[in-house]
Amino acid sequence: SNSSGPTLPLHRMSASITSWFQLPDQGMMRYEMLSRGTAFCVHPPAGSGGSTSPVGAVNIPLYFFTCSHVAAPWRWPKLYPLPWLEHVREEHTRCVLHVTEGKRGPVVERFLLQPTVVHHDSLDVCVLQLQDQEYATRQMAKYGLRLEPLVLSSDVPASGHPVVSPGFAVEREGKGSCSAHDNKYDDSMAGVLEDSETS
């Protein structure tokens, strides 16, 4: 990278997705966070275009996987038995990708995701795409980083094969407090979500 900004080792980075909701009809004019979970991205499968292009190519879409209950908790009433959640639907929510430094480090960047979320019919998994992948690529280049997709092997792992899935853990400090980052609607988060009003 020709970036003059700080460079962060890739293994010190993690990605997560948060879902935020707003109900103007109910007098709720500011976004509040619904849920959060670890995410990872992949390129399209072979045969769908772009499989032979270099990693990090802007013209190849990145697909971000996370839990369906993170992006759309109202679809999981047994997991979230909250009466008010019945009023929340996809049109009331937006999801944001967070790129975080290390286990407890700061959030390096936040990127708005497209409003359409594709959910599996029966499994707790869904797929999202960046609202503006070209912009996200430019921003990550400031740190000498790219949004690297997870490279999936065509070989099926054998039983007992070790699997490592890096992510983050929410740690609670005292009663009701949380040390995880970006659980509040601050000025920087407002800037990301306000982009959804014009997109």
Kinemage of the C-alpha trace (Angstrom):
@kinemage 1
@onewidth
@group {chain A} dominant
@subgroup {mainchain}
@vectorlist {calphas} color= white
{ca ser a 1} P 0.000 0.000 0.000
{ca asn a 2} L 1.106 3.579 -0.729
{ca ser a 3} L -0.931 4.872 2.188
{ca ser a 4} L 0.894 7.129 4.616
{ca gly a 5} L -1.629 6.386 7.368
{ca pro a 6} L -1.234 3.861 10.177
{ca thr a 7} L -1.075 0.228 9.165
{ca leu a 8} L -2.838 -2.337 11.328
{ca pro a 9} L -1.961 -6.054 11.063
{ca leu a 10} L -4.821 -7.990 9.499
{ca his a 11} L -4.951 -10.521 12.337
{ca arg a 12} L -5.734 -7.680 14.740
{ca met a 13} L -8.892 -6.728 12.880
{ca ser a 14} L -12.407 -8.057 13.345
{ca ala a 15} L -15.689 -7.249 11.659
{ca ser a 16} L -19.109 -7.004 13.216
{ca ile a 17} L -22.557 -5.917 12.120
{ca thr a 18} L -25.068 -3.923 14.121
{ca ser a 19} L -28.729 -3.408 13.312
{ca trp a 20} L -30.425 -0.098 14.152
{ca phe a 21} L -34.097 0.810 14.087
{ca gln a 22} L -36.208 3.937 13.936
{ca leu a 23} L -40.008 4.239 14.193
{ca pro a 24} L -41.040 7.780 13.151
{ca asp a 25} L -44.736 6.844 13.226
{ca gln a 26} L -44.323 5.974 16.908
{ca gly a 27} L -42.510 9.236 17.648
{ca met a 28} L -39.072 7.583 17.614
{ca met a 29} L -36.987 10.008 15.574
{ca arg a 30} L -33.511 8.740 16.477
{ca tyr a 31} L -31.977 5.364 15.693
{ca glu a 32} L -31.355 2.880 18.503
{ca met a 33} L -29.371 -0.325 18.293
{ca leu a 34} L -31.236 -3.618 18.025
{ca ser a 35} L -28.477 -6.207 17.979
{ca arg a 36} L -24.838 -6.911 17.155
{ca gly a 37} L -22.799 -9.897 15.999
{ca thr a 38} L -19.582 -11.010 14.337
{ca ala a 39} L -19.447 -11.011 10.529
{ca phe a 40} L -17.210 -12.257 7.750
{ca cys a 41} L -17.164 -11.650 4.010
{ca val a 42} L -16.699 -13.807 0.915
{ca his a 43} L -16.555 -13.289 -2.827
{ca pro a 44} L -19.281 -14.756 -5.064
{ca pro a 45} L -18.919 -18.514 -5.678
{ca ala a 46} L -17.161 -19.784 -8.778
{ca gly a 47} L -19.260 -19.376 -11.888
{ca ser a 48} L -21.091 -16.240 -10.656
{ca gly a 49} L -18.443 -13.848 -11.945
{ca gly a 50} L -15.302 -12.451 -10.408
{ca ser a 51} L -13.852 -15.662 -9.005
{ca thr a 52} L -10.598 -15.225 -10.925
{ca ser a 53} L -10.169 -11.527 -10.093
{ca pro a 54} L -7.561 -10.398 -7.553
{ca val a 55} L -8.467 -10.234 -3.884
{ca gly a 56} L -9.627 -6.758 -2.923
{ca ala a 57} L -10.869 -5.849 -6.409
{ca val a 58} L -13.496 -3.137 -6.096
{ca asn a 59} L -15.598 -4.476 -8.971
{ca ile a 60} L -16.098 -7.846 -7.253
{ca pro a 61} L -18.940 -7.660 -4.709
{ca leu a 62} L -18.304 -8.693 -1.138
{ca tyr a 63} L -21.021 -10.629 0.658
{ca phe a 64} L -21.101 -10.294 4.446
{ca phe a 65} L -22.500 -13.163 6.477
{ca thr a 66} L -23.889 -12.776 9.976
{ca cys a 67} L -26.682 -14.254 12.084
{ca ser a 68} L -30.209 -13.590 10.912
{ca his a 69} L -31.187 -12.728 14.489
{ca val a 70} L -28.606 -9.895 14.418
{ca ala a 71} L -29.870 -8.216 11.260
{ca ala a 72} L -33.572 -8.915 11.903
{ca pro a 73} L -34.321 -9.929 15.498
{ca trp a 74} L -38.076 -9.621 14.920
{ca arg a 75} L -37.845 -12.746 12.761
{ca trp a 76} L -36.846 -14.696 15.881
{ca pro a 77} L -39.633 -14.122 18.448
{ca lys a 78} L -38.628 -17.143 20.550
{ca leu a 79} L -35.152 -15.678 20.938
{ca tyr a 80} L -36.443 -12.142 21.534
{ca pro a 81} L -39.882 -12.362 23.233
{ca leu a 82} L -40.374 -8.578 23.289
{ca pro a 83} L -43.871 -7.248 22.487
{ca trp a 84} L -42.615 -3.953 21.010
{ca leu a 85} L -40.401 -5.842 18.553
{ca glu a 86} L -43.533 -6.929 16.690
{ca his a 87} L -43.767 -3.371 15.311
{ca val a 88} L -40.269 -3.438 13.792
{ca arg a 89} L -39.760 -4.554 10.201
{ca glu a 90} L -36.988 -4.325 7.596
{ca glu a 91} L -38.149 -0.913 6.386
{ca his a 92} L -37.536 0.481 9.897
{ca thr a 93} L -33.969 -0.774 10.169
{ca arg a 94} L -30.476 -0.299 8.739
{ca cys a 95} L -27.359 -2.366 9.318
{ca val a 96} L -23.830 -1.073 9.761
{ca leu a 97} L -20.508 -2.878 9.306
{ca his a 98} L -17.902 -2.117 11.985
{ca val a 99} L -14.199 -2.797 11.461
{ca thr a 100} L -12.512 -3.029 14.862
{ca glu a 101} L -8.886 -3.096 15.897
{ca gly a 102} L -8.052 -6.071 18.079
{ca lys a 103} L -10.081 -7.548 20.902
{ca arg a 104} L -10.738 -4.331 22.808
{ca gly a 105} L -9.459 -1.704 20.417
{ca pro a 106} L -11.371 1.161 18.841
{ca val a 107} L -13.656 0.929 15.863
{ca val a 108} L -11.530 1.890 12.874
{ca glu a 109} L -14.338 2.424 10.358
{ca arg a 110} L -18.096 2.034 10.021
{ca phe a 111} L -19.835 1.404 6.714
{ca leu a 112} L -23.514 1.444 5.862
{ca leu a 113} L -24.868 -1.793 4.392
{ca gln a 114} L -27.561 -2.106 1.748
{ca pro a 115} L -31.122 -2.121 3.120
{ca thr a 116} L -32.001 -5.476 1.556
{ca val a 117} L -31.009 -8.461 3.688
{ca val a 118} L -31.187 -12.001 2.277
{ca his a 119} L -32.173 -14.523 4.966
{ca his a 120} L -31.917 -18.297 4.829
{ca asp a 121} L -35.318 -19.988 4.859
{ca ser a 122} L -34.665 -21.978 8.026
{ca leu a 123} L -31.139 -21.344 9.351
{ca asp a 124} L -29.995 -18.435 11.498
{ca val a 125} L -27.848 -16.859 8.803
{ca cys a 126} L -28.191 -13.957 6.389
{ca val a 127} L -26.200 -12.070 3.764
{ca leu a 128} L -25.668 -8.341 3.279
{ca gln a 129} L -23.686 -6.109 0.934
{ca leu a 130} L -22.006 -2.734 1.394
{ca gln a 131} L -23.975 0.315 0.363
{ca asp a 132} L -20.841 1.742 -1.283
{ca gln a 133} L -18.023 -0.798 -1.620
{ca glu a 134} L -15.795 1.605 -3.565
{ca tyr a 135} L -15.948 4.134 -0.722
{ca ala a 136} L -15.242 1.430 1.876
{ca thr a 137} L -12.226 0.258 -0.118
{ca arg a 138} L -10.806 3.785 -0.243
{ca gln a 139} L -11.319 4.307 3.484
{ca met a 140} L -9.642 1.018 4.434
{ca ala a 141} L -6.689 1.880 2.197
{ca lys a 142} L -5.892 4.722 4.604
{ca tyr a 143} L -4.803 2.045 7.078
{ca gly a 144} L -2.963 -0.018 4.495
{ca leu a 145} L -5.753 -2.594 4.660
{ca arg a 146} L -8.295 -4.178 2.382
{ca leu a 147} L -11.591 -5.834 3.174
{ca glu a 148} L -10.261 -9.341 2.573
{ca pro a 149} L -12.803 -12.068 1.819
{ca leu a 150} L -12.662 -15.383 3.596
{ca val a 151} L -11.254 -17.969 1.198
{ca leu a 152} L -13.480 -21.034 1.289
{ca ser a 153} L -12.052 -24.444 0.473
{ca ser a 154} L -13.904 -26.903 -1.710
{ca asp a 155} L -12.712 -29.722 0.570
{ca val a 156} L -15.118 -30.798 3.288
{ca pro a 157} L -13.364 -30.743 6.712
{ca ala a 158} L -12.946 -34.118 8.346
{ca ser a 159} L -14.601 -34.860 11.669
{ca gly a 160} L -12.572 -33.369 14.517
{ca his a 161} L -10.762 -30.907 12.242
{ca pro a 162} L -9.992 -27.712 14.249
{ca val a 163} L -11.768 -24.538 13.124
{ca val a 164} L -10.762 -21.030 14.236
{ca ser a 165} L -13.349 -18.253 13.969
{ca pro a 166} L -11.974 -14.875 15.137
{ca gly a 167} L -14.492 -12.359 16.428
{ca phe a 168} L -15.281 -10.320 19.515
{ca ala a 169} L -16.851 -10.842 22.915
{ca val a 170} L -19.107 -8.431 24.769
{ca glu a 171} L -17.796 -7.985 28.307
{ca arg a 172} L -19.920 -6.532 31.063
{ca glu a 173} L -18.467 -4.336 33.771
{ca gly a 174} L -20.738 -4.071 36.773
{ca lys a 175} L -24.502 -4.125 36.670
{ca gly a 176} L -26.015 -3.170 33.339
{ca ser a 177} L -22.904 -1.618 31.813
{ca cys a 178} L -21.129 -2.869 28.730
{ca ser a 179} L -17.553 -2.289 27.609
{ca ala a 180} L -18.170 -3.086 23.934
{ca his a 181} L -17.823 -0.231 21.474
{ca asp a 182} L -20.496 1.392 19.329
{ca asn a 183} L -23.541 0.395 21.338
{ca lys a 184} L -24.645 4.027 21.540
{ca tyr a 185} L -25.960 6.477 18.975
{ca asp a 186} L -23.203 9.100 18.894
{ca asp a 187} L -22.210 11.733 16.322
{ca ser a 188} L -20.084 9.338 14.267
{ca met a 189} L -22.836 6.720 14.171
{ca ala a 190} L -25.366 9.396 13.285
{ca gly a 191} L -23.225 10.329 10.299
{ca val a 192} L -23.261 6.749 9.014
{ca leu a 193} L -26.986 6.206 9.503
{ca glu a 194} L -27.943 9.605 8.110
{ca asp a 195} L -26.450 8.455 4.822
{ca ser a 196} L -29.322 5.951 4.669
{ca glu a 197} L -31.826 8.797 4.502
{ca thr a 198} L -30.394 9.878 1.137
{ca ser a 199} L -29.527 6.429 -0.250
